[in-house]
Structure formats: C-alpha cells, structure tokens
Amino acid sequence: MSHHILLVDDDPALLKLLGLRLSASGYRVTTANSGAEALRLLDESVNLVLTDLRMEEMDGLALFQAIQQQHPQLPVVIMTAHGSIPDAVSATQQGVFGFLTKPIDRDQLMETLERALAGSGPAAADSWREEIIGRSPALEQLLQQAQRVAGSDVSVLISGPSGSGKELLARAIHRASPRAEKPFIAINCGALPEQLLESELFGHAKGAFTGAVNRHQGLFQAADGGTLFLDEIGDMPLALQVKLLRALQERVIRPVGSTESVSVNVRVLSATHRDLEQAMQSGEFREDLFYRLNVVNLSLPSLQERPEDIALLARHFLARAAKRHNPSVKGISAGALQLMSQSSWPGNVRQLENVIEQLTALSSTPIISEGAVAQALTSQQPVIPNFNDARADFERRYLSTVLRITDGNVTQAAKIAGRNRTDFYKLLNKHGLEAAQFKPADQ
C-alpha cells in the first residue's frame, strides 16, 4: 500500500507541479489550496501532511497546530520561500518533522519524506507501536530494532533510566510478535519479598507454606504461549536467579512445595535501570543468567536525548488529561512547548506526564501558557521515585553516614549497621563506595 500525502499550498501552479512529482514517485496525493480545506480533507488514511508556511487566513504553523489536536503523531513537513533559522527552530520545537526551503530540491524533498514516513506506515501495520509517542531518530532506530527482534523468540533485555518507558517498549515487542494474541504479563521483581516473588513467578502447591490454603498458578503458567515481562530484573534475589535460569534453559518450572515439574512456553523480556555488568562484578547478579537474558539489548534513550519528541508527548498527554480533568483545556502555546523542549526532564517521560497532568487540572485558560509551564517546572517537587530507587538512595546515604561516623573503619561501620564485613563490602560495591574516601586526610 502506497503512502497517502496531503499536499497544501495556495499557489495553484506549485500545487499541481508538486502533486505530479509526488504521484510520479509512487505516492497517493490529495491536494488542498488552503489550511481550512486541508482540515476538511484530513482523515485517518493520510500518512503525512506537506504544507506551505505562508498562506492566507491559516498559515502552515497554524494548520500544524490544528492537526496536532486530532492527530498528534501525524508527521508534518513545512515548505517556505522565506526560510530562516528562527522559523525552522520554532517549527521543529513545536513538533514539525521537517522544514524545506523553496525552490524545493527534489532529492531533499524525497529524503525528508522517506524519513518522515519511515515510522508512519499504514495504521494497521503500525498498531504494535501505537502507545509509544515520538519520531526522533533515536527512538525510530530503537523501534526498528525492536520490530526486527519481535518476530523471534530471543530474550531481550531493555535498559534505560527510570521513567523512560521500558514496559511500554516490552508491550510493543509483544504486540509485534507471533505471540500477540496470547497473554502479556508483567511483574516488578524488586517490589516483592523473595518468598512472595517466587510464589508469584512459579506458583505453589497447597500447604507449601503457612497461608497456602490452595494451589496457586504462577505467572509463568499464566503467560503460557505469551510473554512474561520481568521489570527491574537486577533486583531479583540470587536464590531466585538460579530458579529463573533453569526455567529459561529447560522451559520447565517447579512450583514451591511441589515435586512435579511443569512445562512452559513463554518468551521472557526483562528490564532494568541498573548496571548489570557492575552487579555481576559485585556478585549480586549471576553471569550465566545475564547472558541468557541479554541475547539482545535495547537501550531506551532519556527524554533529554530525544527533545524532538517532547512536543508530541506533551500534546498527547494533554489530550488525555483534558478528557479526565478539564475539558476546557485545548492546547499548549508555542512558547510553552519551546520551554519544555529546552528543559532537562530528569524524571523522563513520567515527569513530563506528571507536569502536564498538573497544568491541565489547574489551568483556568484554554491554552497552557509559557508562564504556567515555567512556574510548574520551578515549583514541582522531585518526581516520586519508585520503591527500588528510593531504597537504593537510602542505602547509599546510610552507608555514607556510618562510614563518616567511623572515619572509614569498615569493621565498626558494619557493626553499627548490624551486618558482617562481607555483606557490608558487597553493599559498598553495589553503590560504588570505598571506605578509603571517608578516612581523615592525615591517615
């Protein structure tokens, strides 16, 4: 199926010429001589909008902003005879895909269209990635890799900072795989104590432990034929890592308290924000399990590494938040989007979503202003960390405190912490701390 381009220009001669050129290149083309007509012709079949910037009544940027309200992921390329760096910067910070200067160079036009359409094929073919908003080169490259590995059964380890969308990527891989019609089940390996996590994963027999009044089917069995996503795999206790390795190698599990093994057919995807190679060196993660899980590694970029996606994400979150909290809010100003695009977002996509939720709920105007965004970013409390991040931060600060108190004496520090020296050294390695850095300068 050829891609469908909506071509918009108020110059009839150029409209006809470009339309013929695009049709000759194999594209399906619909033409409009104004922004208003383009909005009337726009439907779900359109894969890209190519529009002039300078038009009467509604210019190209105004058309783009109107399109984004209804189709936030639709790529828009703007043409202008008045090309300038400020125009290009303003347009791209608002989420416009590309900016072409008239007279249009044919090779540049085709290259821009191909890049824009690389991630926006017919809707049915793209449905696997519909939850992942963005079209930055970094994200597109990652999604191309994800789609390639989705068709096989290899294990995939997804790495990336907290809040970057690791579970969304895992769900996308599942939807693009032959297992798409079977269950997708996710569990956070750091959120449960060891015994409960073991029971959740592998199930348990009746009477296996106090409170086990019935037989319980674990998530491996529940996900049979489908995909099991193990989030924060780096926090899985060592004893369970052995049992997980056996399940991956032999495709069998043994429920807690049972003497019978059960065959399972599950594709395992896992994710972590930790450095697992460092965890292997400190003895906290099994090397054989790491290589079993890390057949393919997909690394999610931070939001700061994909600023082109911020405007798209902001509009997407606003449309969703407005439905829930404040339907009178219709959009975000260009200045607000530019400010967002230039911010660091240490909490990544999760932080951006939180800010948009707050702005939408509190807004008394239909358009969120630059000032409102500036105030939200200044006054926002740090993003609430997940349990594992909070625990790691506490451990690091606690270890630093007891070492400072004891002037770097590990024996005394371990005694205060109620740990033996071996465990204490493991904790220091885990957090990259050395006792020597806490010793007085004269020692």
N, C-alpha and C positions, 0 to 999 in steps of 0.2 A: 504494500500500500504506500503511495507517494505521500509526502508531507504536504499539508494544506497551509498556504501562506495568505494572510490578509494584508494586501498592499494598500496603503493610504497616502494620497497626495492630491493637493488641489490644482496641480498642473496637469491638464489632460494629456498633453504630449508626452511628458515624462511617465505618467501613469501607464500609458499604452506601451511605451518603449520598454519599461522595466517589466511590465506584465508579460510581454512577448519573450523577453530574455529569460525570465524565471520559468515560464512554461516550456521553453526550449530545453531548459536544464532538467526537466522532469518533475517540476513541482506543480501541484494543483494550486491555482491562483484565483483569489477573489479580490476585486478592486473596489475601492471606496474613494470618493472625491472630497470627503470631509470627515472630521472626527465623529460627528453625530451619526453619519451614515455607517461608519465603521462599527460603532457600538450596536447599531441595529442589525448588522450582518454577523456580528461575532456570535459564534456558538461553540459547542464542545468539540467540533471537528477541526477547528483551527489549531495548528501547532505552533505558529509564530506570527507576530504582527511586525511588519516593516512599514514605518511611517515617517513622513516628513516632519520636521520640527516646526517650521514657520508656516502656520495655516491660519486662516481667518476663524474667528469665534472660538474654536478649540484647537490649541496648538498640540504638538506631539507629546510634550510632557503632561499636559492636562489629560490627553487621551490615555497615556500610560497609567496615570493615577486612577482614572475611572476603570480601566481594565483590571488593575490590581485589586480593586474592591471585590470583584467577582471571580477572577482567575489569577490568584496570586503567584502561581508557578508558570504562567504563560510567558515565554521569553519575548521581549520587545526590543527591536533594533531601530534606532532613530537616525534619519538622514537629515543633513542640513547644508545649505550653501553658506552658512555663516558659522562654520565650525570654529570652535575656540576651546582652549583648555578648561576655562571655568565652566562652559556648558557641558563638556564631557564629564568633568568631575562631579558636577551637580547631578547629572543624569545617572551616572553609574552608582553614586552613593544612594540614590533612591531605588536602585534595583534594576535599572535599564541594563539589558545584556550587552549591547554594543552601540557604537556611535560612528557613523560613516559620513565623510565629507563629500559633497558634490563638487565636481562631476564624479560619479560613482565609478571606482575602479572595479572592473569585473572580477578579477581574481580575489581582491579583498572582500568583495561582497559575498562571493561563494564560500570563501573560507570562514567568514563570520557566520553565515547561515548554517554551515555544516557544524561548527562548534556549538551554536545555539540549539540546534536540533538534535545533537548527539544524545542529550538526556531527555528529549521531549517527543518521543515517537508516538504512534497511535496509543490512545489511552489504555486499551486492553493490554498492550504489551508492557506498559509502564506501571500497571497497578501494583506490582510487587514492591515498588519503592515509594508509594504514594504518601506514606507517613513521614518520609524524610524530605524536609523542605530545604531547597538550595540548589544552586547550579554553578558554584565556584569550581574552578579547575581541580582544586584539591579534593573536593567532595565527589566530583564526577569521576575522577580517576579511581577513587576508592570504591565507588558503586560499580564501576566496570569490573574491577577485580572481584567484588562480592558476587556479581552476577555470574562470572565465569566459574567460581568455585561452588556456586549453589547447586549446579547440576550433578556434582559428585557427592560422595558420602564422606569426604575427608573431614577431619576435625579442624575447626577454625578457632583460633584464639584472637579475641578482639581486645585491643589495648587502647587506652586513651584516658584523658583526665576526667574526673568526676563531673557529671552533668553534661557530657558531650553526646550522649545518645546511644550508648553501647547496646542496650536492649532493643531499641528501635532498629538498629542495624541487624541484630540477630533475627528479629521477626521478619525483616525484609528478605534475608537469606532463606529463611524457611518458606516464605511465600513464593520465592523464585525457584524452589527446589521441587523434585518429583514427590516430596512428602507433604506438599502444601495442603492437601485435603485431610491430612492426619493431624493429631494434636500438636500444639506448641505449648510447652510447659516451662516456666521459669522459676528459679529459686535463688535466693541470695545466700551464698554459703557462709557469709560472716554474720548473719542475723540470728542464727540459732545455735544453742549449745550443742556439743558434739553428739550426745546420745539422741537428741531430738532430730538433728540433721541426718544422722544415719538412718533413723526410722523413716523420715520423710523421703529419703532417696531410695532406700532398698525395701522398705516395708518391714513389718514384724509379725511374728506368729502370736497367736493368742497365748497369754501368760508369759510372754518373753521377758517382761519386767513389770514392776508394780504399776498398775493402772492400765496394762494392756489387756483389757477385758474382751477384745475382739481381734480377729485377724485384720491387719491393715495393709492395703496395697500401696506400695511406694510409687514415687514419681517415675522411676524407670519403667515400671509396668504400665502406669497411666499414659505415658508418652509412647507406648509401643507402636512402631510404624511411623512415628513422627519425629519431633525434635525436642531435646532437653537442653535448656539453656542454663548453665551454671554461672551465675553472676558472682563477682568477687571470689573467683576460684583460689586466689592467693591466700585467702583467709581460712581455707579448709584445713582442719587438724590433720597432722601427719598420719595418724592411725586410719582415718577415712581415705586418705590419699591412696593407701595400699589397696583398699577395697574398690575404689573407683578405677584404679589401674587394671585390676583383674576384670572388672565389668567391661572395660573398653577392649581389652585384649581377647577375652574369651566370649564376649557377648552373653554372659550369664551373670545373674546376681543371686545372692543368698539372703533372704530376709532375716532380720535379727531374731534369734531364738529358733530358727528353723534349720533342719538338717538337709533340706532339699534345695537344689539349685533350680533357677527359673531362667529359661532362655528369653532374651530381649532383643528387639530390633529397633535401635534408637540411634539417631545421629546426634552427637554431642557438640554443642557450641559453648564456648566459655568466654569470660571477660574478666579483666582486672585493670585497676588503675595503678597497681604496684609493679615494681621492677622484679619480675620473677627470677631473672638470672641472678640478681643480688640475693633473693630469698633462697635460691639453691646454694649459693656460696655460704650462706649462714646456716644451712641445714634445716631451713623451715619449709622447703618445698622439694619434693623428690625430682631428681633429674630425669628419671625414666618417664614419669608422668608428664613432665614439662614437654618432652619431645613427642609424646603421644598426643597431647592436646594441641601443640603448636606446629601441626603439619603445615598450616597456612596461617600467617599472622596478618591481620588487618588493623591498621593503626588509625583511629579516628582523630582528625585534626581538632585543635581547640577552636573556639569561636573567633579568637583573635587572629587565627591563621586563615580564616575564611570570611573576611569582612564584607565581601560581595553578597553574602547570604543574609546579613543582618536585617536589611530592609524587608526581604521576603519573609523571613521568620517573624519579624515584628508585625507585619500586616496579617499573617496567618494567625498569630496568637491574638491579635486584636479582634479579628472577626469572630473567633471562638469565644473570647472573653466578653465581647459585647452581647452576644446571644444569651450568655448566662447572667451577666451582672448589670449591663447598662446599654440597652439597645439604641439609645440616642447617640452613642459614640460611633462615628462613621469613618474616621481616618486619622492619620498622623501627618503633621506638617513636614514639608521638605527639610526645614531646619532641624526638626526633632530627629528625623531619620539620619541626617548628616552627623549629628552629635552622637547618636547611637553607633553609627559606623566607625566613629573615631574612638570609641571607648574600649577598654581592655577586657571587660567581662570575665573576671577570674572564675566565676561560677558557671561559665559557658552557657549553653542553651537553656539550662534550668534557671539560671539567674535572669536571663532575658525574659523568659516566660513569666517569672515572678514580678518583674518590673512592669511588664505590660498589663498583667492582671491588676496590679495596684493602680496604675494610671487609669485604666478603663473604669474600674469600680469607683474611683474618686473624682473622675472628670465631670465638670459641670458644663462643658462645651462639646460640640460635636467633633471638633478636630483637636487632637492632643498637640499641645504647643511645645516648642523647644524649651521654654522656661520650665514647663511641668516636668519634662524629662531631666533637665539639669538638676532640679530640686530632688527628684526621685533618686537619681544616682548619687547625690551628695548625702541625702538623709537615710538612704537604705542601709539597714543593718546587714552585716555579712550574711551571705546565703547560709541557711542552716545546713551544716554538714550531715552526711549520712552517719549512721551509727559507727561504722568502721573508721571513717575519717576522724570522728570525734574521739574514739578510743585511742587511735594512733597518736593524735595530738596530745591527749592526756598523758599517755605513756612517755612520750618524748620529753614533755615538760617535767614530769615526775622524776624521770631518771636524771635529768639535768639538775634538778633541785637536790636530790640526795647526794649526787657526786660533788656538787658545790659545797654542801654542808660538810662532807668528809674530806674535802680537798683532793678529790680524785682517788681515794682509797677504796678499791673495789670490795674488799672483804667487809669493811664497815658499812659501805653503801648497801651491799647485798643483805647484810644483817638487818638494817633498817627496813628494807623492802620485804623482808621475810622470804627471800629466795636464796638458793645455793649459788655459789660462784659461777657454775657452768650455765645455769639458767640466766643469771644476770648478764654474763658476757653475750649470750645469744640475743638478749633484748638490746644490748648496746649495738651489736652488729646490725640488728633489724632496723635500727633508727640512725645508723651511721654515726654513732657517738664513740669517742675514745676517751678513756679515763684520764689520759695524759693532759688533755686540754683543760682539765679542771684543777690540775695541780698548781700550787703557787709558783710564781715566776722564779723564785730563788731555789727551787728544788730541781 
